[in-house]
């Protein structure tokens, strides 16, 4: 009703400091039940939650001295552990771990222990964070907690020595994943491990992990390397040559597929719409296909996708220019419609070319019956193409008219 209200009402507030100690924002955790559980200050040139860690100013010296960081999920976990003497501890600001968080930690440590809650949600968060840590060049370790407990619970129940023991006995990524009780059993554990290892950009560290995985699983190292290469989406020379010599229409199709995937990342409310019209297995572009699959998985799990998905899937470079071009989009649904129309046009173009080749073949065989049938099909496909093109022109004119009206109104 226009009346001012407190952004952090019914919340306990935590000041967020940058590494030098400046307060750059605030985080609010709700009392009792409610959504969202965590609420942060609006982002500014000084404060970006994807690049900020709670407790980093107080922990920075201990992070360097210990050469290892302890990452927990919540503000109160940081406070209670710090007060108990475990001072190399930080937490994200109620968000998933991001590449920016890992880059910040790399300034102080080369290893990170994930000390997340012992419930199922904590396990899922651990698996997601492992991939970010691997991609960011840190060595991840996992300290498991008893079922349902968070670090503060364990500290109150058993004391600081019990927490320190858990941290000291933290596992590397290999035993943690292989011994995790996945619903799909051993095969799912192995495939998850491959996906996480594929995120590593440090080949020496990767080689050591593969050796450990081979020892513990009984699967040969060369098989792990082969599956890791496949997970990374590396193309063979033949595949690269095929792309280089592909017809020009492929570029337009690839741009449209990447555009749709990026719109889904920036506008998660469009994911159900995208899912109805785009099937990842039918997407030709590998980066777009990877991002779409990751977006659909986030949607299925009720998770909010973040820009870290680009790094996790190894496609951030492919989408870098698209991110710049899409900064000022006002109506993402209309842009989505344009991309979909573009894909339909390209698919029809391919179908027409295929029909033309079949028509030439029928003419050479003097197969009149087949020729007439193919000519009929080409006419139908061409009419469909004209219909899509006409709809696109009408949509474009409507957009230009609306844009002009908005400009006149502004003036």
C-alpha positions as CSV (number, residue, x, y, z in Angstrom):
1,X,0.0,0.0,0.0
2,X,3.0,2.3,-0.4
3,X,3.8,2.3,3.4
4,X,7.6,1.8,4.1
5,X,8.4,-1.4,5.9
6,X,11.5,-3.0,7.4
7,X,13.3,-5.3,4.8
8,X,14.6,-7.5,7.7
9,X,11.4,-7.6,9.8
10,X,11.1,-10.8,11.9
11,X,14.8,-11.6,11.2
12,X,18.0,-11.7,13.2
13,X,20.6,-9.6,11.3
14,X,24.2,-10.5,10.7
15,X,26.7,-7.9,9.4
16,X,28.6,-9.0,6.3
17,X,32.2,-7.8,6.1
18,X,34.6,-8.0,3.3
19,X,38.2,-9.4,3.9
20,X,39.4,-6.0,5.0
21,X,36.7,-5.7,7.6
22,X,34.4,-3.2,5.9
23,X,30.6,-3.8,6.5
24,X,29.3,-4.2,2.9
25,X,25.8,-5.6,3.6
26,X,23.6,-7.5,6.0
27,X,22.1,-11.0,6.1
28,X,18.9,-11.8,7.8
29,X,17.8,-15.2,9.0
30,X,14.1,-15.6,9.8
31,X,12.8,-16.4,13.3
32,X,11.0,-19.8,13.2
33,X,9.5,-21.0,9.9
34,X,9.0,-18.9,6.8
35,X,10.5,-18.1,3.4
36,X,13.0,-17.2,2.4
37,X,15.0,-18.6,5.2
38,X,17.9,-16.2,4.4
39,X,17.5,-12.6,3.1
40,X,20.4,-10.4,2.2
41,X,21.0,-6.7,1.4
42,X,20.4,-5.7,-2.2
43,X,23.6,-6.2,-4.3
44,X,25.7,-3.2,-4.9
45,X,29.2,-2.4,-6.4
46,X,30.6,-3.3,-3.0
47,X,28.4,-6.3,-2.1
48,X,27.8,-9.4,-4.2
49,X,26.5,-12.4,-2.3
50,X,28.1,-14.8,-4.8
51,X,31.5,-13.3,-4.0
52,X,31.1,-12.8,-0.2
53,X,31.6,-15.2,2.7
54,X,30.4,-14.7,6.2
55,X,33.3,-14.6,8.7
56,X,36.0,-14.1,6.1
57,X,37.5,-11.1,7.8
58,X,37.8,-12.8,11.2
59,X,39.0,-16.1,9.6
60,X,41.5,-14.9,7.1
61,X,44.6,-15.2,9.2
62,X,43.7,-18.7,10.5
63,X,42.9,-19.8,6.9
64,X,46.4,-18.9,5.9
65,X,48.0,-20.4,9.0
66,X,46.1,-23.7,8.7
67,X,46.2,-23.8,4.8
68,X,42.7,-25.2,5.0
69,X,39.2,-23.6,5.3
70,X,36.1,-25.0,7.0
71,X,32.9,-24.3,5.1
72,X,29.6,-24.6,7.0
73,X,26.1,-23.7,5.9
74,X,24.9,-21.0,8.3
75,X,25.8,-17.9,10.2
76,X,25.2,-19.4,13.6
77,X,27.5,-22.4,12.7
78,X,30.3,-19.9,12.0
79,X,29.7,-18.1,15.3
80,X,29.5,-21.1,17.5
81,X,32.6,-22.8,16.0
82,X,34.6,-19.6,16.1
83,X,33.7,-19.1,19.8
84,X,34.8,-22.7,20.5
85,X,38.2,-22.1,19.0
86,X,37.8,-23.3,15.5
87,X,38.6,-20.0,13.7
88,X,39.3,-21.0,10.1
89,X,35.5,-21.2,9.4
90,X,33.3,-19.3,6.9
91,X,29.9,-19.8,5.3
92,X,28.1,-18.6,2.2
93,X,25.3,-16.1,2.7
94,X,22.4,-18.5,2.6
95,X,23.2,-19.5,-1.0
96,X,24.8,-22.4,-2.8
97,X,28.6,-22.3,-3.0
98,X,29.7,-20.4,-6.1
99,X,32.9,-20.0,-8.2
100,X,33.3,-16.6,-6.6
101,X,33.4,-18.1,-3.1
102,X,36.0,-20.6,-4.2
103,X,38.2,-17.8,-5.8
104,X,38.0,-15.9,-2.5
105,X,39.1,-18.9,-0.5
106,X,42.0,-19.6,-2.8
107,X,43.6,-16.4,-1.6
108,X,44.0,-18.0,1.8
109,X,44.0,-21.8,1.5
110,X,44.5,-24.6,-0.9
111,X,42.1,-27.1,0.8
112,X,38.5,-26.8,2.0
113,X,36.6,-29.1,4.4
114,X,32.9,-29.2,3.7
115,X,31.2,-29.5,7.1
116,X,27.5,-29.4,6.1
117,X,24.4,-30.6,7.9
118,X,24.0,-34.3,8.2
119,X,20.5,-34.5,6.6
120,X,19.6,-35.4,3.0
121,X,19.5,-31.7,2.0
122,X,23.0,-31.3,3.5
123,X,24.3,-34.3,1.5
124,X,22.8,-32.8,-1.7
125,X,24.5,-29.5,-0.9
126,X,27.8,-31.3,-0.3
127,X,27.7,-33.0,-3.7
128,X,26.9,-29.7,-5.5
129,X,29.6,-27.9,-3.7
130,X,32.2,-30.6,-4.4
131,X,31.8,-29.9,-8.1
132,X,32.3,-26.1,-7.6
133,X,35.4,-26.7,-5.4
134,X,36.9,-29.1,-8.0
135,X,36.3,-26.7,-10.8
136,X,37.8,-23.8,-8.8
137,X,41.1,-25.6,-8.2
138,X,40.9,-26.3,-4.5
139,X,41.3,-29.8,-2.9
140,X,37.9,-30.7,-1.3
141,X,37.5,-32.8,1.8
142,X,34.2,-33.9,3.4
143,X,33.6,-34.1,7.2
144,X,30.4,-36.1,7.7
145,X,28.0,-35.4,10.6
146,X,25.6,-37.7,12.4
147,X,22.2,-37.9,10.7
148,X,20.1,-34.8,11.1
149,X,22.8,-32.8,13.0
150,X,24.4,-29.5,12.0
151,X,27.8,-28.4,13.4
152,X,26.2,-26.4,16.2
153,X,24.2,-29.4,17.3
154,X,27.3,-31.6,17.5
155,X,29.2,-28.9,19.3
156,X,26.5,-28.6,22.0
157,X,26.0,-32.4,22.3
158,X,29.5,-33.7,22.3
159,X,31.9,-30.7,22.6
160,X,34.5,-29.1,20.4
161,X,36.8,-32.2,20.5
162,X,34.1,-34.2,18.7
163,X,33.9,-31.5,16.0
164,X,37.7,-31.4,15.6
165,X,37.8,-35.1,15.2
166,X,35.2,-35.0,12.4
167,X,37.3,-32.3,10.7
168,X,40.6,-34.2,11.2
169,X,39.0,-37.4,9.8
170,X,37.5,-35.6,6.7
171,X,37.5,-37.8,3.6
172,X,38.6,-37.0,0.1
173,X,36.1,-36.9,-2.6
174,X,36.7,-40.5,-3.7
175,X,35.7,-42.5,-0.6
176,X,32.9,-40.0,0.3
177,X,31.2,-40.5,-3.1
178,X,31.9,-44.3,-3.4
179,X,30.5,-45.0,0.1
180,X,27.5,-42.6,-0.2
181,X,24.2,-44.6,-0.2
182,X,22.9,-43.5,-3.7
183,X,19.5,-44.8,-4.7
184,X,21.1,-46.2,-7.9
185,X,23.7,-48.1,-6.0
186,X,27.3,-48.5,-7.0
187,X,26.7,-47.5,-10.6
188,X,25.2,-44.2,-9.7
189,X,28.1,-43.6,-7.2
190,X,30.6,-44.2,-9.9
191,X,28.9,-42.0,-12.4
192,X,28.6,-39.2,-9.9
193,X,32.3,-39.5,-9.1
194,X,33.2,-39.3,-12.8
195,X,31.0,-36.1,-13.1
196,X,32.7,-34.5,-10.1
197,X,36.2,-35.5,-11.3
198,X,35.5,-34.1,-14.7
199,X,35.1,-30.6,-13.2
200,X,38.7,-30.6,-12.2
201,X,41.0,-28.4,-14.3
202,X,44.1,-29.5,-12.5
203,X,45.4,-32.6,-14.3
204,X,47.9,-33.6,-11.7
205,X,45.3,-33.5,-8.9
206,X,42.9,-35.4,-11.3
207,X,45.5,-38.1,-11.9
208,X,45.9,-38.7,-8.2
209,X,42.1,-38.9,-7.7
210,X,41.8,-41.3,-10.5
211,X,44.5,-43.5,-9.0
212,X,42.7,-43.5,-5.7
213,X,39.3,-44.2,-7.4
214,X,40.8,-47.2,-9.3
215,X,42.3,-48.7,-6.1
216,X,39.0,-48.4,-4.2
217,X,36.6,-49.4,-7.0
218,X,38.7,-52.1,-8.8
219,X,38.0,-50.3,-12.2
220,X,41.0,-49.6,-14.4
221,X,42.4,-46.0,-14.6
222,X,42.0,-45.8,-18.4
223,X,38.3,-46.4,-18.0
224,X,37.9,-43.6,-15.6
225,X,39.9,-41.3,-17.9
226,X,37.7,-42.3,-20.9
227,X,34.5,-41.6,-19.0
228,X,35.9,-38.3,-17.6
229,X,36.7,-37.2,-21.1
230,X,33.2,-38.1,-22.2
231,X,31.7,-36.2,-19.3
232,X,33.7,-33.1,-20.2
233,X,32.2,-33.2,-23.7
234,X,35.5,-33.3,-25.5
235,X,35.1,-33.6,-29.2
236,X,37.3,-35.8,-31.4
237,X,39.1,-34.4,-34.4
238,X,36.4,-35.8,-36.6
239,X,33.6,-34.1,-34.6
240,X,35.6,-30.8,-34.8
241,X,36.0,-31.2,-38.5
242,X,32.3,-31.8,-38.9
243,X,31.4,-28.6,-37.1
244,X,34.0,-26.6,-39.1
245,X,32.5,-27.7,-42.4
246,X,28.9,-27.5,-41.3
247,X,26.5,-25.3,-43.3
248,X,26.1,-21.7,-42.2
249,X,22.5,-22.2,-41.0
250,X,24.0,-24.2,-38.1
251,X,25.4,-21.0,-36.5
252,X,21.9,-19.5,-36.3
253,X,20.5,-22.7,-34.8
254,X,23.3,-22.9,-32.3
255,X,22.8,-19.3,-31.2
256,X,19.0,-19.9,-30.7
257,X,19.6,-23.0,-28.7
258,X,22.2,-21.3,-26.5
259,X,19.8,-18.3,-26.2
260,X,17.0,-20.5,-24.9
261,X,19.3,-22.2,-22.3
262,X,20.6,-18.8,-21.1
263,X,17.0,-17.4,-20.8
264,X,16.2,-20.4,-18.6
265,X,19.2,-19.7,-16.4
266,X,18.3,-16.0,-16.0
267,X,14.6,-16.6,-15.8
268,X,13.9,-19.9,-13.9
269,X,10.1,-19.3,-14.2
270,X,10.5,-20.0,-17.9
271,X,12.0,-23.5,-17.4
272,X,8.6,-25.3,-17.5
273,X,7.8,-23.5,-20.7
274,X,11.2,-24.4,-22.2
275,X,10.8,-28.0,-21.1
276,X,7.5,-28.3,-23.1
277,X,9.1,-27.2,-26.4
278,X,12.8,-28.2,-26.1
279,X,14.1,-31.7,-25.5
280,X,17.9,-31.7,-24.5
281,X,18.5,-34.9,-26.6
282,X,17.4,-33.0,-29.7
283,X,19.6,-30.0,-29.0
284,X,22.6,-30.1,-31.4
285,X,24.8,-27.7,-29.5
286,X,26.7,-29.4,-26.7
287,X,27.0,-26.4,-24.3
288,X,23.3,-25.6,-24.7
289,X,22.4,-29.3,-24.1
290,X,24.5,-29.5,-20.9
291,X,23.0,-26.3,-19.5
292,X,19.5,-27.3,-20.3
293,X,19.9,-30.7,-18.6
294,X,21.4,-29.0,-15.5
295,X,18.5,-26.5,-15.5
296,X,15.9,-29.2,-15.7
297,X,17.6,-31.2,-12.9
298,X,17.5,-28.0,-10.7
299,X,13.8,-27.6,-11.5
300,X,13.1,-31.3,-10.6
301,X,14.9,-30.9,-7.3
302,X,13.1,-27.6,-6.4
303,X,16.4,-25.7,-6.5
304,X,17.1,-22.2,-7.8
305,X,19.7,-22.3,-10.6
306,X,22.6,-19.8,-10.4
307,X,25.3,-18.6,-12.8
308,X,27.7,-21.1,-11.2
309,X,26.0,-23.8,-13.4
310,X,27.9,-22.4,-16.4
311,X,31.2,-23.1,-14.6
312,X,30.0,-26.4,-13.2
313,X,29.1,-27.6,-16.7
314,X,32.3,-26.2,-18.3
315,X,30.3,-23.9,-20.6
316,X,30.9,-20.5,-19.2
317,X,33.1,-19.4,-22.2
318,X,30.4,-20.6,-24.7
319,X,27.8,-18.4,-23.0
320,X,30.0,-15.4,-22.2
321,X,28.9,-13.3,-25.1
322,X,25.3,-14.3,-24.7
323,X,25.4,-13.0,-21.2
324,X,26.4,-9.6,-22.4
325,X,23.8,-9.5,-25.2
326,X,21.0,-10.4,-22.8
327,X,21.7,-7.9,-20.0
328,X,18.9,-5.5,-21.0
329,X,16.1,-8.0,-21.8
330,X,12.7,-6.6,-20.7
331,X,10.4,-9.3,-22.0
332,X,12.2,-12.7,-21.9
333,X,9.0,-14.6,-22.9
334,X,8.9,-12.8,-26.3
335,X,12.6,-13.4,-26.8
336,X,12.0,-17.1,-26.0
337,X,9.3,-17.1,-28.7
338,X,11.7,-15.6,-31.2
339,X,14.3,-18.3,-30.4
340,X,11.8,-21.1,-30.8
341,X,10.6,-19.6,-34.1
342,X,14.2,-19.5,-35.3
343,X,14.7,-23.2,-34.4
344,X,11.6,-24.2,-36.2
345,X,12.7,-22.3,-39.3
346,X,16.1,-23.9,-39.2
347,X,14.6,-27.4,-38.8
348,X,12.3,-26.8,-41.7
349,X,15.3,-25.6,-43.8
350,X,17.1,-28.8,-43.1
351,X,13.9,-30.8,-44.0
352,X,13.6,-28.9,-47.3
353,X,17.2,-29.6,-48.2
354,X,16.7,-33.3,-47.5
355,X,13.6,-33.4,-49.6
356,X,15.4,-31.7,-52.5
357,X,18.1,-34.4,-52.4
358,X,15.3,-37.1,-52.4
359,X,13.6,-35.3,-55.3
360,X,16.8,-35.3,-57.4
361,X,17.3,-39.0,-56.6
362,X,13.7,-39.8,-57.7
363,X,14.2,-37.8,-60.9
364,X,17.4,-39.8,-61.7
365,X,15.5,-43.1,-61.2
366,X,12.5,-41.9,-63.2
367,X,10.3,-42.8,-60.3
368,X,7.2,-40.6,-61.1
369,X,5.1,-41.8,-58.2
370,X,7.8,-41.1,-55.6
371,X,8.6,-37.8,-57.2
372,X,5.0,-36.6,-57.0
373,X,4.8,-37.6,-53.3
374,X,8.0,-35.8,-52.5
375,X,7.0,-32.7,-54.4
376,X,3.8,-32.7,-52.4
377,X,5.7,-33.0,-49.1
378,X,8.0,-30.1,-50.1
379,X,5.1,-27.9,-50.8
380,X,3.6,-28.6,-47.4
381,X,6.9,-28.0,-45.6
382,X,7.5,-24.8,-47.5
383,X,4.0,-23.6,-46.6
384,X,4.8,-24.3,-43.0
385,X,8.0,-22.3,-43.3
386,X,6.1,-19.3,-44.8
387,X,3.5,-19.5,-42.0
388,X,6.2,-19.3,-39.3
389,X,8.0,-16.5,-41.1
390,X,4.7,-14.5,-41.4
391,X,3.9,-15.1,-37.7
392,X,7.4,-13.9,-36.8
393,X,7.0,-10.7,-38.9
394,X,3.7,-9.9,-37.3
395,X,5.2,-10.4,-33.9
396,X,8.2,-8.2,-34.8
397,X,5.9,-5.4,-36.0
398,X,3.9,-5.6,-32.8
399,X,7.1,-5.4,-30.8
400,X,8.3,-2.3,-32.8
401,X,4.9,-0.6,-32.3
402,X,4.9,-1.3,-28.5
403,X,8.5,-0.1,-28.3
404,X,7.6,3.1,-30.1
405,X,4.6,3.7,-27.8
406,X,6.8,3.1,-24.7
407,X,9.4,5.6,-26.1
408,X,6.7,8.2,-26.8
409,X,5.2,7.7,-23.3
410,X,8.7,8.2,-21.8
411,X,9.2,11.3,-23.8
